[in-house]
Amino acid sequence: MNAKQIINYIPIELLQELCLKYAIDHQVKKLDGVSMFQLLLYSFLTTKETSYRVIEEVYHSVTFASVAHSKHAGVKYNSIRDRLIGLNPAYFESIYKACLMKFETELKSSSNIIAFDSTMVTASSKLLKNGMKVNKKGDKRYVKFTIGFRKIPVHSAIFTDQHHLSEDIALGETIMSYTSKGDDIIVFDRGLQSRKVLEELNESEFQFVTRLNPNVRYDILKEQMLTPTILNPNGLILEHDFVVRLYDKKGMATKGFYRLIITSKDGNPLYFLSNIKELDAFEIAHIYKQRWQIEVFFRFIKQQLNFSHLLSRNENGIQVVLYMTMIAALLLTVFKNVNNYKGYKIPKIKLANQLEALIIEEIVIMCGGNPQIIMSFYNSA
């Protein structure tokens, strides 16, 4: 799959249809919905440090002109900013869901494991009025992004209020709002410890795997046979596979029964918890290990898609940027997987290079092979 196919992954007809559905272009003469989507996507895919001034330069570039739905002179960064915070996030959410449906066949055939985790993005409290405070004495506010990830993000939530600083609340709410499909297995880390949330997930028939702190209180109902005893090549030693009832901080026992897999590595205890009966202890420990992929994804979007800072400090704009980041990540994942590339950094460079080559080819054709005419495009940009 090449860059041209990636750009056409989202048909222009669909973008126009969704613009009508969400009244995106009502009383708008410049920066229509299709153009804003293309501008943001092109900026995310081809630049590393995205800001409104950078996006303004992209908008007036020769390269963007060759792919833009429409283009107007005199568009400034503040116009882009105002348009971004006024756009309906549902428009971008619908585009993402359309991409997800297109990618769904590969998702179903590849994995049923969905890792949930959160990442925080910060800004000065002078710039970000609505956000969490981690340090009461500090001058920083945080926005929490919680994502469900299965090769690509399949579910997301944004939190700015203080009580969502707790992962028990943020992760719990996000997982419970996800529509589980058949054999999905939800994986999350020790940030979610609430026995109440674990009970809610269990009663809602979510299959899950997580880790617990070794000081957990529990009653052993029975012990199951271990096969095999050692997980190679990681040196993780299986010690016990218990069926247990857990206790909360108030000493109340859970209604549900859970699998507690006790292991050790280099002498350190590792406790895994699951409500899945059919899998053996080896498989449960291996499922949790796959949660690491969401950490790789967070590092990728922060380093390569500029998700380490807030382009917009407006709640509406933050939602738009989140969906645009997930769309860009999905398209890069499609490009990476189909072409059997490794990692994310190199595929992004390859995609940007292919886009540039396509645009240069188009400019050469427009110039009739005369290099002098090329400068007129740059001078008018």
C-alpha positions as CSV (number, residue, x, y, z in Angstrom):
1,M,0.0,0.0,0.0
2,N,1.4,3.4,-1.0
3,A,0.9,7.0,0.2
4,K,-1.8,7.7,-2.4
5,Q,-3.9,4.8,-1.2
6,I,-3.5,5.9,2.3
7,I,-4.7,9.5,1.5
8,N,-7.7,8.0,-0.3
9,Y,-8.4,5.6,2.6
10,I,-11.1,8.2,3.6
11,P,-13.2,9.0,0.5
12,I,-13.9,12.7,-0.1
13,E,-17.6,11.8,-0.5
14,L,-17.7,10.4,3.0
15,L,-16.1,13.6,4.4
16,Q,-18.6,15.8,2.5
17,E,-21.5,13.6,3.7
18,L,-20.4,13.9,7.3
19,C,-20.0,17.7,6.9
20,L,-23.7,17.9,5.9
21,K,-24.8,15.6,8.7
22,Y,-23.1,17.7,11.4
23,A,-23.7,21.1,9.8
24,I,-19.9,21.7,9.8
25,D,-19.9,24.3,7.1
26,H,-22.9,26.4,8.2
27,Q,-22.1,30.0,7.5
28,V,-18.4,29.2,6.8
29,K,-16.7,30.6,3.7
30,K,-13.2,29.6,4.4
31,L,-11.7,26.5,6.1
32,D,-14.6,24.2,5.3
33,G,-14.8,20.9,7.2
34,V,-13.1,18.8,4.5
35,S,-10.2,21.3,4.2
36,M,-9.8,21.4,8.0
37,F,-9.7,17.6,8.2
38,Q,-7.1,17.4,5.3
39,L,-5.1,20.2,6.8
40,L,-4.9,18.7,10.3
41,L,-4.2,15.2,8.9
42,Y,-1.5,16.4,6.5
43,S,0.2,18.4,9.3
44,F,0.1,15.5,11.7
45,L,1.6,13.1,9.2
46,T,4.3,15.4,7.8
47,T,5.5,17.6,10.7
48,K,6.9,16.7,14.1
49,E,6.2,19.9,16.2
50,T,2.7,21.0,15.4
51,S,1.5,24.4,16.4
52,Y,-1.0,26.8,14.9
53,R,1.8,28.8,13.2
54,V,3.2,25.6,11.7
55,I,-0.2,24.6,10.5
56,E,-0.6,28.0,8.9
57,E,2.6,27.4,7.0
58,V,1.4,24.0,5.9
59,Y,-1.9,25.5,4.7
60,H,-0.1,27.9,2.4
61,S,2.5,25.4,1.2
62,V,2.8,24.2,-2.4
63,T,2.6,20.6,-1.2
64,F,-0.6,21.0,0.7
65,A,-2.2,22.9,-2.2
66,S,-1.9,19.8,-4.4
67,V,-4.0,17.7,-2.0
68,A,-6.3,20.4,-0.5
69,H,-10.1,20.3,-1.2
70,S,-10.2,24.1,-1.3
71,K,-7.7,26.9,-0.4
72,H,-8.0,30.6,0.3
73,A,-5.5,33.4,0.6
74,G,-5.1,35.2,3.8
75,V,-5.8,32.4,6.2
76,K,-3.9,33.1,9.5
77,Y,-3.0,30.9,12.4
78,N,-5.6,32.5,14.6
79,S,-8.3,31.7,12.1
80,I,-7.2,28.1,12.2
81,R,-7.3,28.2,16.0
82,D,-10.8,29.7,16.1
83,R,-12.1,27.2,13.5
84,L,-10.6,24.3,15.3
85,I,-12.3,25.1,18.7
86,G,-15.6,25.7,16.9
87,L,-15.8,22.4,15.0
88,N,-18.1,19.6,16.2
89,P,-15.9,16.7,17.6
90,A,-18.6,14.3,16.5
91,Y,-17.6,14.9,12.9
92,F,-14.1,13.7,13.6
93,E,-15.3,10.9,15.8
94,S,-17.5,9.6,12.9
95,I,-14.5,9.8,10.5
96,Y,-12.5,7.7,12.9
97,K,-15.2,5.1,13.3
98,A,-15.5,4.8,9.6
99,C,-11.7,4.1,9.4
100,L,-12.1,1.7,12.2
101,M,-14.8,-0.3,10.5
102,K,-12.6,-0.5,7.4
103,F,-9.8,-1.8,9.5
104,E,-12.0,-4.2,11.5
105,T,-11.4,-7.3,9.4
106,E,-7.7,-7.3,10.2
107,L,-8.4,-6.5,13.9
108,K,-10.7,-9.5,14.3
109,S,-8.2,-11.9,12.7
110,S,-5.2,-10.6,14.6
111,S,-6.0,-10.3,18.3
112,N,-8.9,-10.2,20.8
113,I,-6.7,-8.6,23.5
114,I,-7.5,-4.9,24.3
115,A,-5.2,-3.0,26.6
116,F,-6.6,0.0,28.5
117,D,-4.3,2.7,29.9
118,S,-4.0,6.4,30.5
119,T,-1.5,9.1,29.6
120,M,-1.4,12.7,30.9
121,V,-0.6,15.9,29.0
122,T,0.2,19.0,30.9
123,A,0.1,22.8,30.4
124,S,0.5,25.8,32.6
125,S,-2.6,26.7,34.7
126,K,-2.4,30.1,33.1
127,L,-3.2,28.5,29.8
128,L,-5.4,25.6,30.8
129,K,-8.2,26.5,33.2
130,N,-10.0,23.2,33.2
131,G,-7.7,20.3,34.2
132,M,-6.4,18.2,37.0
133,K,-3.8,19.3,39.6
134,V,-1.3,16.6,40.6
135,N,0.7,18.8,42.9
136,K,-1.2,21.3,44.9
137,K,1.8,23.6,45.0
138,G,2.6,23.4,41.3
139,D,1.5,25.6,38.5
140,K,0.5,22.7,36.1
141,R,-2.8,21.3,35.1
142,Y,-3.3,18.0,33.4
143,V,-5.6,16.4,30.9
144,K,-6.0,12.6,31.0
145,F,-6.5,10.6,27.9
146,T,-7.6,7.0,28.5
147,I,-7.5,4.6,25.5
148,G,-8.4,1.1,24.6
149,F,-5.8,-0.3,22.2
150,R,-5.8,-3.3,19.9
151,K,-3.0,-2.6,17.4
152,I,-4.8,0.7,17.0
153,P,-6.9,2.7,19.5
154,V,-10.4,1.3,19.4
155,H,-11.9,3.3,22.3
156,S,-11.1,6.6,24.1
157,A,-12.1,9.1,26.7
158,I,-10.9,12.5,27.9
159,F,-10.9,13.6,31.5
160,T,-10.2,17.0,33.0
161,D,-12.0,16.9,36.4
162,Q,-10.0,16.2,39.5
163,H,-11.7,13.0,40.6
164,H,-10.7,11.3,37.4
165,L,-7.1,11.6,38.5
166,S,-7.8,8.2,40.1
167,E,-7.3,5.4,37.6
168,D,-9.9,3.3,39.5
169,I,-12.5,5.9,38.2
170,A,-11.0,6.8,34.8
171,L,-10.1,3.3,33.7
172,G,-13.2,1.8,35.2
173,E,-15.5,4.3,33.4
174,T,-13.7,3.9,30.1
175,I,-13.7,0.1,30.1
176,M,-17.4,0.0,31.2
177,S,-18.3,2.3,28.3
178,Y,-16.6,0.0,25.8
179,T,-18.9,-2.3,23.9
180,S,-17.2,-5.7,24.3
181,K,-17.3,-8.1,21.4
182,G,-17.6,-11.8,22.1
183,D,-14.2,-13.1,23.1
184,D,-12.5,-9.7,23.9
185,I,-10.0,-9.8,26.8
186,I,-9.5,-6.6,28.6
187,V,-6.0,-6.0,30.0
188,F,-5.1,-3.2,32.4
189,D,-2.3,-2.4,34.9
190,R,-2.2,-2.0,38.7
191,G,-3.6,1.5,38.5
192,L,-7.0,0.0,38.8
193,Q,-7.2,-1.6,42.2
194,S,-10.8,-1.0,43.3
195,R,-12.5,-4.2,44.3
196,K,-15.8,-2.6,43.4
197,V,-14.7,-1.9,39.9
198,L,-13.4,-5.4,39.5
199,E,-16.8,-6.7,40.6
200,E,-18.6,-4.5,38.1
201,L,-16.4,-5.7,35.3
202,N,-17.0,-9.3,36.4
203,E,-20.7,-8.9,36.7
204,S,-20.9,-7.2,33.3
205,E,-19.1,-10.2,31.8
206,F,-15.9,-8.5,30.7
207,Q,-13.1,-11.0,30.5
208,F,-10.0,-9.3,32.0
209,V,-6.4,-9.8,33.1
210,T,-4.5,-7.5,35.4
211,R,-1.8,-7.3,38.0
212,L,-2.2,-7.0,41.8
213,N,0.2,-5.8,44.5
214,P,1.8,-8.7,46.4
215,N,0.2,-7.5,49.7
216,V,-3.3,-8.3,48.4
217,R,-5.6,-9.9,51.0
218,Y,-7.5,-13.0,49.8
219,D,-9.0,-16.4,50.8
220,I,-7.9,-19.5,48.8
221,L,-10.9,-21.5,47.7
222,K,-8.8,-24.1,45.8
223,E,-5.5,-24.5,44.0
224,Q,-5.2,-25.7,40.4
225,M,-2.5,-27.7,38.8
226,L,0.3,-25.8,37.1
227,T,1.3,-26.6,33.5
228,P,4.0,-25.7,32.6
229,T,6.0,-24.6,35.7
230,I,8.4,-22.2,33.9
231,L,7.7,-19.5,31.3
232,N,10.7,-19.4,28.9
233,P,12.5,-17.4,27.7
234,N,11.5,-14.7,30.2
235,G,12.5,-16.6,33.4
236,L,9.1,-16.1,34.9
237,I,8.5,-19.0,37.4
238,L,4.9,-20.1,38.0
239,E,4.3,-20.9,41.6
240,H,0.6,-21.1,42.3
241,D,-2.7,-20.9,40.4
242,F,-5.4,-20.2,43.0
243,V,-9.1,-19.6,42.9
244,V,-9.7,-16.8,45.4
245,R,-12.0,-14.4,47.0
246,L,-10.5,-10.9,47.4
247,Y,-11.0,-8.4,50.2
248,D,-11.3,-4.6,50.0
249,K,-9.8,-2.0,52.3
250,K,-12.8,-2.3,54.6
251,G,-12.4,-6.0,54.9
252,M,-15.4,-6.8,52.8
253,A,-15.0,-10.0,50.6
254,T,-15.8,-9.9,46.9
255,K,-18.9,-11.8,45.7
256,G,-17.1,-13.1,42.6
257,F,-14.3,-15.7,42.5
258,Y,-11.1,-14.9,40.6
259,R,-7.9,-16.6,39.4
260,L,-4.8,-15.5,41.2
261,I,-1.6,-16.5,39.4
262,I,1.4,-16.1,41.6
263,T,4.8,-16.0,39.9
264,S,8.3,-14.8,40.5
265,K,11.1,-13.3,38.4
266,D,14.6,-12.8,39.7
267,G,13.3,-13.5,43.2
268,N,10.6,-10.8,42.9
269,P,6.9,-11.8,43.2
270,L,4.4,-11.0,40.4
271,Y,0.7,-11.4,41.0
272,F,-1.7,-11.7,38.0
273,L,-5.5,-11.7,38.5
274,S,-8.1,-12.8,36.0
275,N,-11.8,-14.0,35.8
276,I,-11.1,-16.3,32.8
277,K,-11.5,-19.9,33.7
278,E,-10.6,-21.6,30.4
279,L,-7.0,-20.5,30.0
280,D,-4.0,-21.9,31.8
281,A,-1.7,-19.9,34.0
282,F,0.9,-19.6,31.3
283,E,-1.6,-18.0,28.9
284,I,-2.8,-15.5,31.5
285,A,0.7,-14.3,32.3
286,H,1.5,-14.0,28.5
287,I,-1.7,-12.0,27.9
288,Y,-0.7,-9.4,30.5
289,K,2.7,-9.1,28.9
290,Q,1.1,-7.9,25.7
291,R,-0.2,-4.8,27.5
292,W,3.2,-3.3,26.9
293,Q,2.1,-2.5,23.3
294,I,-0.1,0.4,24.6
295,E,3.0,1.9,26.3
296,V,4.8,1.8,22.9
297,F,1.8,3.5,21.3
298,F,1.7,6.3,23.8
299,R,5.4,6.9,23.2
300,F,4.8,6.9,19.5
301,I,2.0,9.5,19.5
302,K,3.9,11.7,21.9
303,Q,7.2,11.6,20.0
304,Q,6.0,11.4,16.4
305,L,2.4,12.9,16.4
306,N,3.1,15.8,18.8
307,F,0.8,14.5,21.5
308,S,3.1,15.5,24.3
309,H,1.6,19.0,24.4
310,L,-1.9,20.5,23.9
311,L,-2.4,22.1,20.5
312,S,-5.7,23.4,21.8
313,R,-6.5,24.3,25.4
314,N,-10.2,24.4,24.7
315,E,-12.2,21.3,25.6
316,N,-13.8,21.1,22.2
317,G,-10.5,21.5,20.5
318,I,-8.8,18.9,22.7
319,Q,-11.4,16.3,21.6
320,V,-10.9,17.2,17.9
321,V,-7.1,16.8,18.3
322,L,-7.5,13.4,20.1
323,Y,-9.6,12.0,17.2
324,M,-7.3,13.5,14.6
325,T,-4.3,11.9,16.4
326,M,-6.1,8.5,16.4
327,I,-7.0,8.8,12.7
328,A,-3.3,9.7,11.8
329,A,-2.2,6.8,14.0
330,L,-4.6,4.4,12.4
331,L,-3.5,5.3,8.9
332,L,0.2,5.0,9.8
333,T,-0.6,1.6,11.3
334,V,-2.4,0.5,8.1
335,F,0.6,1.7,6.1
336,K,3.0,-0.1,8.5
337,N,1.2,-3.4,8.7
338,V,0.4,-3.8,5.0
339,N,4.0,-3.0,4.0
340,N,5.5,-5.1,6.9
341,Y,7.4,-2.3,8.4
342,K,8.6,-2.3,12.0
343,G,8.0,0.3,14.6
344,Y,6.4,3.7,13.9
345,K,9.1,6.2,13.3
346,I,10.5,4.8,10.0
347,P,7.0,4.2,8.5
348,K,6.1,7.8,9.2
349,I,9.2,9.0,7.4
350,K,8.6,6.7,4.5
351,L,4.9,7.8,4.2
352,A,6.0,11.5,4.3
353,N,8.6,10.9,1.6
354,Q,6.1,9.1,-0.6
355,L,3.6,12.0,-0.2
356,E,6.4,14.5,-1.2
357,A,7.3,12.4,-4.2
358,L,3.6,12.3,-5.3
359,I,3.3,16.0,-5.0
360,I,6.6,16.7,-6.8
361,E,5.4,14.5,-9.6
362,E,2.2,16.5,-9.9
363,I,4.0,19.9,-9.8
364,V,6.3,18.7,-12.6
365,I,3.3,17.8,-14.7
366,M,1.7,21.1,-14.0
367,C,4.9,22.9,-15.0
368,G,5.2,21.0,-18.2
369,G,8.8,20.0,-17.2
370,N,9.9,23.7,-16.9
371,P,11.8,24.1,-13.6
372,Q,11.4,27.9,-13.8
373,I,7.7,27.7,-13.5
374,I,8.1,25.7,-10.2
375,M,9.3,28.9,-8.4
376,S,6.1,30.7,-9.3
377,F,4.2,28.1,-7.2
378,Y,6.4,28.8,-4.2
379,N,6.3,32.6,-4.7
380,S,2.5,32.5,-4.7
381,A,2.3,30.3,-1.6
